[in-house]
Amino acid sequence: MRRLTAHYIIPVNAPPIKHGILELSDTGTILNIDGPFDVPVESANLEHYSGVLVPGFVNAHCHLELSHLSGKIPGKAGIPEFVSHMIDLNASMPPAEARILQAADRQMYAKGIVAVGDISNGHASIATKKQSNVRYHSFIEVLEKGRPLSEVADFYQNLLERFTKQGLLASFVPHSAYALQRETIDWLLSANPEGPVSIHSQESESEDQLLQKGSGPLKEALMNKGIPMDNFESPGCNAFQFFSSLLNAYKRKVLFVHNTYGEVEQMKQTSHELADATFVTCPNSNLFIEDTLPPLDKWYQAGFNVAVGTDSLASNGTLDILGELYTIQRVFPQIPFEKLIEWATLNGAKALNMAKDLGSFESGKCPGVNLITGFDVRSFKLRDNYKVKRLI
């Protein structure tokens, strides 16, 4: 058994515990939490740490397969330009080598990440995920590429089987509301009905133009790169409205990712219609691509289910959830740190159907333990010299 103590323990399912003592089995299972105590406790075999103990982080949105594109795309040019570069690079470069995927996976492990919701377009990441100490749910992103539905269905069913035969969690997802025909979306939701759905949503103003009017710079960028858009039927509404009724009919858990330009009132309506909806924010990626952030302070005030992702190394310098929290704290200091930790742990675990084991310091769970240093215990804020160290 191990017994750990620090300035504070943040269990997530309960308020922070001053000078608390966290007891774990040798395998990392939570046994008990004692405290609070006015002063640090002295006891045999008690490990003392300076800082804050929190559960392992959950990266709710990542693209491991894009790790080889680090530094390849210019920033702050907007989604249409970013998409254009992505299409060119995918056409001209081979898939990421195993060593690059493994390095990104090791980086996340070292940064205290215990689980990842990862977008997969092929099978390149299977071997890395199979060998990893990080738990993955792979969102297999269905793309038509001008093929009939029967051909698309056969291809992706085979791909899904490659994941599941290795014991990996996976489910079909659309990239976005504009990426597939309706019949394909209906197929993927019905063909693989158990897993959560991850959707890129409201990433740019040009996305709304495309969905509501069937025009705009995003459509032009896609057509310029040979993506067939002639048969695209604009639904006449935004991504939240489009997917709310659809996902409600299929009773699916959903992660709306980015929502950089999402209207808060529409998000409230979506939360009402889809009780299991989680809104995922990827702050550093949003700043890299669109040079703006969603109004996360209003998300907090509205009480949304929020989780945190890094996106990929194509749009982020590092895969570090604590770094994402630091960015949020810098721009929105009114959001309590313990709420940010909830966003980065339990909410992501719930969204990925992993909360039975991960996300909080509750008896019987095995969520991992992270030590955060560079932390001001008086203001309960990260300092500029923040660091995370994985203890378990």
C-alpha positions as CSV (number, residue, x, y, z in Angstrom):
1,M,0.0,0.0,0.0
2,R,1.1,3.6,-0.7
3,R,0.1,6.6,1.3
4,L,0.5,10.1,-0.4
5,T,0.0,13.6,1.0
6,A,0.4,17.1,-0.4
7,H,-0.8,20.6,0.2
8,Y,-4.1,19.7,-1.3
9,I,-5.8,16.6,-2.8
10,I,-8.5,17.3,-5.4
11,P,-10.7,14.2,-5.5
12,V,-12.9,15.9,-8.2
13,N,-16.1,14.2,-6.8
14,A,-15.7,16.2,-3.6
15,P,-14.1,19.6,-2.5
16,P,-10.3,19.9,-2.3
17,I,-8.9,18.3,0.9
18,K,-6.1,20.3,2.7
19,H,-3.2,18.1,3.8
20,G,-5.2,15.1,2.8
21,I,-3.8,11.5,2.8
22,L,-4.5,9.4,-0.3
23,E,-4.2,5.6,0.3
24,L,-3.8,3.3,-2.7
25,S,-3.1,-0.4,-3.2
26,D,0.1,-1.5,-4.8
27,T,-1.7,-1.7,-8.1
28,G,-3.0,2.0,-7.8
29,T,-6.6,1.3,-6.7
30,I,-8.0,4.0,-4.5
31,L,-8.6,2.7,-1.0
32,N,-9.3,5.7,1.1
33,I,-8.8,9.5,1.6
34,D,-8.3,11.0,5.0
35,G,-8.5,14.7,5.9
36,P,-8.7,17.6,5.9
37,F,-6.0,18.4,8.5
38,D,-4.9,21.8,9.6
39,V,-1.2,20.9,9.5
40,P,0.7,18.2,7.6
41,V,0.5,14.8,9.2
42,E,3.6,12.9,10.2
43,S,3.3,9.2,9.9
44,A,5.5,6.2,8.9
45,N,5.6,5.4,5.2
46,L,3.8,8.6,4.3
47,E,5.1,10.2,1.0
48,H,5.0,14.0,1.3
49,Y,4.8,16.1,-1.8
50,S,4.7,19.9,-2.3
51,G,1.8,20.8,-4.6
52,V,-1.5,19.4,-5.5
53,L,-2.5,15.8,-6.2
54,V,-5.2,15.2,-8.9
55,P,-6.4,12.2,-10.9
56,G,-4.9,11.3,-14.2
57,F,-5.9,13.6,-17.1
58,V,-8.3,12.5,-19.9
59,N,-7.5,14.0,-23.3
60,A,-11.0,14.0,-24.8
61,H,-9.8,14.9,-28.4
62,C,-6.6,14.0,-30.2
63,H,-5.4,13.0,-33.6
64,L,-2.5,10.7,-32.9
65,E,-2.1,9.8,-36.6
66,L,-1.3,13.5,-37.4
67,S,1.7,13.6,-35.1
68,H,4.1,13.6,-38.1
69,L,2.6,17.0,-39.2
70,S,4.2,18.9,-36.3
71,G,5.4,22.3,-37.6
72,K,4.1,21.6,-41.1
73,I,1.1,24.0,-41.2
74,P,1.2,27.8,-40.6
75,G,-0.9,29.1,-37.8
76,K,-3.6,31.7,-37.4
77,A,-4.9,31.4,-41.0
78,G,-8.4,30.0,-40.2
79,I,-10.1,26.7,-40.8
80,P,-10.4,26.9,-44.6
81,E,-6.7,27.4,-45.0
82,F,-5.9,24.8,-42.4
83,V,-8.1,22.3,-44.1
84,S,-6.4,23.1,-47.5
85,H,-3.0,22.4,-46.0
86,M,-4.2,19.2,-44.3
87,I,-5.6,17.8,-47.6
88,D,-2.3,18.6,-49.4
89,L,-0.1,17.1,-46.7
90,N,-2.3,13.9,-46.5
91,A,-1.9,13.5,-50.3
92,S,1.8,14.1,-50.4
93,M,3.1,12.5,-47.2
94,P,3.1,8.9,-46.1
95,P,1.4,8.0,-42.9
96,A,3.2,8.7,-39.6
97,E,5.9,6.1,-38.8
98,A,5.4,4.0,-35.7
99,R,8.3,5.7,-33.9
100,I,6.5,9.1,-34.2
101,L,3.2,7.7,-32.9
102,Q,5.0,6.0,-30.1
103,A,6.8,9.2,-29.2
104,A,3.5,11.2,-29.0
105,D,2.0,8.4,-26.9
106,R,4.9,8.5,-24.5
107,Q,4.6,12.3,-24.3
108,M,1.0,12.0,-23.2
109,Y,1.8,9.4,-20.6
110,A,4.6,11.5,-19.2
111,K,2.2,14.5,-19.0
112,G,-0.2,12.5,-16.8
113,I,-2.7,11.6,-19.4
114,V,-4.4,8.2,-18.6
115,A,-7.0,8.1,-21.4
116,V,-7.5,9.6,-24.9
117,G,-10.4,10.0,-27.3
118,D,-8.5,9.7,-30.5
119,I,-9.6,10.3,-34.1
120,S,-8.5,7.5,-36.4
121,N,-8.7,7.5,-40.2
122,G,-6.8,4.3,-40.7
123,H,-5.0,1.5,-38.9
124,A,-1.6,3.1,-38.4
125,S,-2.1,3.8,-34.7
126,I,-3.3,0.3,-33.7
127,A,0.1,-1.2,-32.7
128,T,0.9,1.9,-30.7
129,K,-2.4,1.8,-28.8
130,K,-2.2,-1.9,-28.2
131,Q,1.2,-1.5,-26.5
132,S,0.4,1.7,-24.7
133,N,-0.1,2.3,-21.0
134,V,-2.7,5.0,-21.9
135,R,-6.3,3.9,-22.5
136,Y,-7.7,4.9,-25.9
137,H,-11.2,5.1,-27.4
138,S,-10.6,5.3,-31.1
139,F,-13.2,7.4,-33.0
140,I,-13.0,5.9,-36.5
141,E,-13.8,8.8,-38.8
142,V,-15.8,7.7,-41.7
143,L,-15.0,9.4,-45.1
144,E,-16.9,8.8,-48.3
145,K,-14.2,9.9,-50.9
146,G,-16.8,9.7,-53.6
147,R,-17.5,6.0,-52.9
148,P,-21.0,4.4,-52.7
149,L,-22.3,3.6,-49.3
150,S,-21.9,-0.2,-49.7
151,E,-18.2,0.3,-50.4
152,V,-17.8,2.7,-47.5
153,A,-19.6,0.3,-45.2
154,D,-17.4,-2.6,-46.1
155,F,-14.2,-0.7,-45.8
156,Y,-15.0,0.7,-42.3
157,Q,-16.5,-2.5,-40.9
158,N,-13.2,-4.1,-41.7
159,L,-11.3,-1.3,-40.2
160,L,-13.4,-1.4,-37.0
161,E,-12.7,-5.2,-36.7
162,R,-8.9,-4.5,-36.9
163,F,-9.3,-2.4,-33.8
164,T,-11.6,-4.6,-31.8
165,K,-9.7,-7.8,-32.5
166,Q,-6.8,-6.1,-30.7
167,G,-9.1,-5.5,-27.7
168,L,-9.2,-1.7,-28.5
169,L,-12.4,0.4,-27.9
170,A,-13.6,2.0,-31.1
171,S,-16.7,3.5,-32.7
172,F,-17.7,5.1,-36.0
173,V,-18.0,8.8,-36.2
174,P,-18.6,11.5,-38.8
175,H,-15.9,14.2,-39.0
176,S,-18.6,17.0,-39.0
177,A,-22.1,17.9,-40.2
178,Y,-20.8,18.8,-43.7
179,A,-18.5,15.8,-44.3
180,L,-21.0,13.1,-45.1
181,Q,-24.3,12.5,-46.8
182,R,-27.2,11.9,-44.5
183,E,-27.6,8.2,-45.5
184,T,-23.9,7.6,-44.5
185,I,-24.4,9.3,-41.1
186,D,-27.5,7.2,-40.5
187,W,-25.6,4.1,-41.4
188,L,-22.6,4.8,-39.1
189,L,-24.9,5.6,-36.2
190,S,-26.9,2.4,-36.6
191,A,-24.1,0.1,-37.5
192,N,-22.1,0.7,-34.4
193,P,-24.7,1.8,-31.8
194,E,-22.9,1.4,-28.5
195,G,-19.9,3.8,-28.5
196,P,-19.9,7.5,-28.0
197,V,-19.8,9.9,-31.0
198,S,-17.3,12.6,-31.5
199,I,-18.1,15.5,-33.9
200,H,-16.0,18.5,-35.0
201,S,-18.5,21.4,-34.4
202,Q,-18.7,25.1,-34.9
203,E,-14.9,25.4,-35.6
204,S,-15.3,28.5,-37.8
205,E,-17.8,31.0,-39.1
206,S,-17.3,29.5,-42.5
207,E,-18.7,26.2,-41.2
208,D,-22.0,27.9,-40.4
209,Q,-22.1,29.5,-43.8
210,L,-21.7,26.1,-45.4
211,L,-24.3,24.4,-43.3
212,Q,-26.9,27.2,-43.4
213,K,-26.4,28.6,-46.9
214,G,-24.4,26.0,-48.8
215,S,-21.7,28.5,-49.6
216,G,-18.7,30.3,-48.2
217,P,-14.9,30.0,-48.0
218,L,-14.9,26.5,-46.4
219,K,-16.9,25.1,-49.3
220,E,-14.6,26.8,-51.8
221,A,-11.5,25.4,-50.0
222,L,-12.9,21.9,-50.2
223,M,-13.9,22.2,-53.8
224,N,-10.5,23.7,-54.7
225,K,-8.9,20.5,-53.3
226,G,-11.1,18.2,-55.3
227,I,-13.6,17.3,-52.6
228,P,-16.9,16.8,-54.3
229,M,-19.4,19.3,-52.9
230,D,-21.8,19.5,-55.9
231,N,-24.3,17.2,-54.3
232,F,-24.0,18.7,-50.8
233,E,-27.4,19.5,-49.4
234,S,-27.3,22.3,-46.9
235,P,-29.4,21.4,-43.8
236,G,-30.2,25.0,-43.3
237,C,-29.1,24.9,-39.6
238,N,-25.9,24.7,-37.6
239,A,-24.2,21.6,-36.4
240,F,-25.8,21.6,-32.9
241,Q,-29.3,21.8,-34.5
242,F,-28.5,19.2,-37.1
243,F,-27.1,16.6,-34.7
244,S,-29.4,17.2,-31.7
245,S,-32.5,15.5,-33.2
246,L,-30.5,12.9,-35.0
247,L,-28.5,11.8,-32.0
248,N,-31.5,11.9,-29.7
249,A,-33.3,9.5,-32.0
250,Y,-30.3,7.1,-31.8
251,K,-29.8,7.7,-28.0
252,R,-26.1,8.2,-28.5
253,K,-23.6,9.9,-26.2
254,V,-21.9,12.7,-28.0
255,L,-18.8,14.9,-27.8
256,F,-19.1,18.2,-29.6
257,V,-15.5,19.2,-30.3
258,H,-14.2,22.8,-30.5
259,N,-17.4,24.9,-30.6
260,T,-15.3,27.9,-31.0
261,Y,-18.1,29.9,-32.6
262,G,-21.0,28.1,-30.9
263,E,-23.7,30.3,-29.5
264,V,-24.3,29.7,-25.8
265,E,-28.1,29.8,-26.0
266,Q,-28.0,27.2,-28.8
267,M,-25.6,25.1,-26.6
268,K,-28.1,25.3,-23.7
269,Q,-30.8,24.0,-26.0
270,T,-28.5,21.2,-27.2
271,S,-27.7,20.3,-23.5
272,H,-31.4,20.2,-22.8
273,E,-32.1,17.9,-25.8
274,L,-29.1,15.7,-25.3
275,A,-28.5,15.1,-21.6
276,D,-25.3,13.2,-22.3
277,A,-23.8,15.9,-24.6
278,T,-20.2,17.0,-23.7
279,F,-18.6,20.1,-25.1
280,V,-14.9,19.6,-25.7
281,T,-12.5,22.5,-25.8
282,C,-9.0,22.5,-27.3
283,P,-7.8,26.0,-26.4
284,N,-4.2,25.9,-27.7
285,S,-5.4,24.4,-31.0
286,N,-8.1,27.1,-31.3
287,L,-5.6,29.8,-30.8
288,F,-3.3,28.2,-33.4
289,I,-5.9,27.9,-36.1
290,E,-8.5,30.6,-35.6
291,D,-6.6,32.8,-33.0
292,T,-9.6,32.9,-30.8
293,L,-11.2,31.0,-28.0
294,P,-14.8,30.1,-27.2
295,P,-16.4,31.9,-24.2
296,L,-15.4,29.3,-21.7
297,D,-16.5,31.6,-18.8
298,K,-20.0,31.5,-20.2
299,W,-19.8,27.7,-20.6
300,Y,-18.9,27.5,-16.9
301,Q,-21.7,29.8,-15.8
302,A,-24.2,27.8,-17.9
303,G,-23.0,24.5,-16.2
304,F,-22.2,22.7,-19.4
305,N,-20.5,19.3,-19.3
306,V,-17.1,20.4,-20.5
307,A,-14.1,18.2,-21.3
308,V,-10.6,19.2,-22.5
309,G,-8.5,18.0,-25.5
310,T,-5.2,18.8,-27.1
311,D,-6.1,18.2,-30.7
312,S,-3.1,17.1,-32.8
313,L,0.5,18.1,-33.1
314,A,-0.5,19.6,-36.5
315,S,-2.2,22.4,-34.6
316,N,-0.5,22.2,-31.1
317,G,3.1,22.3,-30.0
318,T,2.6,19.7,-27.3
319,L,0.0,17.1,-26.0
320,D,-0.3,18.5,-22.5
321,I,-3.7,18.8,-20.8
322,L,-2.2,20.9,-17.9
323,G,-0.9,23.3,-20.6
324,E,-4.5,23.6,-21.9
325,L,-5.7,24.4,-18.4
326,Y,-3.1,27.0,-18.0
327,T,-4.3,28.7,-21.2
328,I,-7.9,28.7,-19.9
329,Q,-6.8,30.1,-16.5
330,R,-4.8,32.9,-18.2
331,V,-7.8,34.0,-20.3
332,F,-10.6,33.1,-17.9
333,P,-9.3,33.4,-14.3
334,Q,-12.8,33.5,-12.9
335,I,-13.2,29.7,-13.6
336,P,-12.2,27.9,-10.4
337,F,-9.2,25.6,-10.7
338,E,-11.0,22.7,-9.2
339,K,-13.6,23.1,-12.0
340,L,-10.9,23.0,-14.6
341,I,-9.6,19.8,-13.0
342,E,-13.1,18.3,-13.3
343,W,-13.2,19.2,-17.0
344,A,-9.8,17.6,-17.5
345,T,-10.6,14.4,-15.6
346,L,-14.0,13.2,-14.7
347,N,-16.0,14.8,-17.5
348,G,-13.7,13.4,-20.1
349,A,-13.9,9.9,-18.4
350,K,-17.7,10.1,-18.4
351,A,-17.8,11.1,-22.1
352,L,-15.6,8.2,-23.1
353,N,-17.5,5.7,-20.9
354,M,-14.5,5.2,-18.6
355,A,-15.7,6.8,-15.4
356,K,-16.1,3.4,-13.7
357,D,-12.3,3.4,-13.4
358,L,-11.0,6.9,-14.1
359,G,-11.6,10.5,-13.5
360,S,-11.8,10.9,-9.7
361,F,-10.3,9.7,-6.4
362,E,-13.1,7.3,-5.4
363,S,-12.8,4.0,-3.6
364,G,-12.3,1.2,-6.1
365,K,-11.2,3.3,-9.0
366,C,-7.7,3.3,-10.5
367,P,-7.4,6.7,-12.0
368,G,-3.7,7.4,-11.8
369,V,-2.2,10.1,-9.6
370,N,-0.6,13.4,-10.9
371,L,1.4,15.8,-8.8
372,I,1.0,19.5,-9.9
373,T,3.8,21.8,-8.8
374,G,4.2,25.5,-9.6
375,F,0.9,26.0,-7.9
376,D,-0.1,28.9,-5.6
377,V,-2.1,27.3,-2.8
378,R,-3.4,30.7,-1.6
379,S,-4.9,31.8,-4.8
380,F,-5.5,28.2,-5.9
381,K,-4.0,29.0,-9.3
382,L,-1.3,27.7,-11.5
383,R,1.9,29.7,-11.6
384,D,3.9,30.3,-14.7
385,N,6.3,27.6,-13.7
386,Y,3.6,24.9,-13.5
387,K,4.6,21.3,-14.0
388,V,2.9,17.9,-13.8
389,K,4.6,14.7,-12.6
390,R,2.9,11.4,-12.9
391,L,3.2,9.5,-9.6
392,I,1.1,6.5,-10.5
